[in-house]
């Protein structure tokens, strides 16, 4: 039977509004020491598969310094302390990054981001019927290009070697396609037809 490690000592080496670095001295159930084991304490992350009334997905292109690449993916971000819940945070992030809002939000689930050494979850949403409502409201360090394209077209390119997309964005897109294909939400029936005709949800 697998058991959790026992934490014998904890220390913190860094804290700011974005992350906390925690170092634990642990011992396995069999008595083997694991020290130090570094853990990143992070806020909840959010991804939004945002579709317009025409069935176009709202995408953001920006520089990602971790890998040093300019990548295109979903509107995303982190929960702020004053966000009342993940959906409110997702709506805020979508509006700030893209100027799009409104529509019906459907939860696609809450998943551990990287349970090996991160504490946070990723909350994924499908937003149907969004529209451009306002200008972007970006942080000083952000430069974001907003584009739209047919959801089925973008979905069909995921997995191609030349298309680099954050893995949690891929997962959210696949979950959104499944929700649409299953027809669980009447308001999504028009999108189901478009995906079926393109083969995007198969």
N, C-alpha and C positions, 0 to 999 in steps of 0.2 A: 504493500500500500504506500502510495506517494504522500509525503507529508510536507508542509511548509518548512522553510528554514526558520531557525530561531535567531532573532536579532539580539546580539549581545552589546553592541555599542553603535551609536549613530552620531555623525557629525555633519555640519553643513559648511561648505566652502564658498558658496556663491548664492546670492538672491537678488533678483530684480523683478520688474513687473512681468517679465516674459517667462522666466524659468527659475527653478531652485535646484542646485546640485547637492544631493545628499549622498553620503558615503556610509554604508552599513558594514559592520563586522558581523558576519553570520556564521552559523554552524548548521550543517545538514542534520537530518534525523539520525543518520548513522554516525554522527560525530565529526565529520570532516569539516575543517574550517574553510570558509570562503570570505576572505578579507583582503583588501576592502572590495565591496561591490558597490559600484556607483549607479545611482538612480536619478533620473531627471523628473522632477515634479513640475508638471505643465498644466495649463488650463485646458478645458474641454475644447476640442477643435470642431469646426463645422464645415460641411461641404454642401453645396446647393446645386442640384440639377434643375436649372430654371428654364422653362419652356414658355415661349410666347404663344399667343392665340393661334398663330400660324404654324405652330409645331417646330419652331426654331429654338435651338439651345443657345443660351447666353454664355459666352466664353470670355475668359480674361487671359491676356498675354502679358507676362512680366518677367523681369530678371530674377533668377533664384540663385542667391550667392552660395548656398550650400554646395551645389554642383557646378556653379559658374555658368549656368545655361539660361537662355531665354526660352521659356516654356509656355504652352497654352494649356489651360485646364479650366476647372470649375471655379466660380466665385467661392472663396473660402476664408476662414479666419478663426479667431479664438473668442470664446465667451469673455465678456467683461464682467467685473464684479457687480455692476448695476443692471445687467441683463436679467430679467425675471425668469427666463427659461430658455432652453436651446432654440426653440422656434423663433422667439423674439430676437435672439442673437443672430440667427440665420437671416431673418428678414433685414436686420440692421446691416449686416455685412454685405448682403446683396445690394442694398440701396447705396451704401457708401462706395462700394467698388465699381458698380456698373450703372447706377442711377435707375435701375429697374426695381419694381416693387408690385404690390398687390398680388392677386392670384390666390389659388388654393395651395396650401402647404400640406404635404403628406410625409410623415416620418418614415424613413427607410430603415431605421434601426440605430442602435448605439453600440459601438464596437471598441475594444481596446486598440489604441493606436500602435503600440509596440510593447506588449506586456513583458518582454524580457528586461527592459530597463527604463520604461516610462510609466508614469502613473495615470496618464490621461486617456480619455475616450474620444472617439470621433463620432459625432452625430451627423447623419446624412439625411437630406431632405429632397423630395421632389416638389418643385413649385410649378404649378400649371396655370397658364393664363397671365403671366407677368407682362408688364409693359414698362416702357421708359417713362419715368415720372419726374425725374429731377437730374441736375448735374451730378457728376461724381463728387464725393467728399473724401479725398485721399489723405493719408498720413504724409508728412513731409518727405519721407524716404520712398514713397510709392510712385511708380510710373506704370499705369495699367492701360493697355489698349483693349477696348471692348469690341467684340465681334459677335455675329450670330450666323448660324448655318442650320440646315435641316438636321434634327436630332439623329435620324436614321443614318445620315451620311457620316456624321462624326463618330457614331457608335460603330459603324462598319470598319473604320480605320484603326480602332483600338486593337492593340496586339501586333500591328505592323512594326517591324524592327525600326523603321525610321521615325516612328511617332513616339515621342517621349512624353509620358503623362504620369503624374504622381499616382502611385498604386491605389491609394484610398479614393481617388477620383474615378479610376477605372471601376472599382468595386461599386461606388455609388451609381455610376451610369448603368452598370449591369443590373443592379437592384431596381433602378427606375424602369428599365426596359421590361423587367419581369412583372413589376406591378402593372404596367400598362398592358402587357400581353395577357395577363390573367383577367383583365376586365373587372377588377374588384371595385373600381370607382367609376360610377356612371359618367362623371365629368371628363374622364379620360378616354371615352370610347372613340372619339375622332382621332386621337393620337394612336390608338391601337390599330385602327385601319391603316394609317400611314405606315406604321412600322411593319405590319403584316405584308403590305404590298411591296415594301423594300427588302423584306427579309431581315430587317434590323433587330427584331425581337426573337428570332428563332434560334 
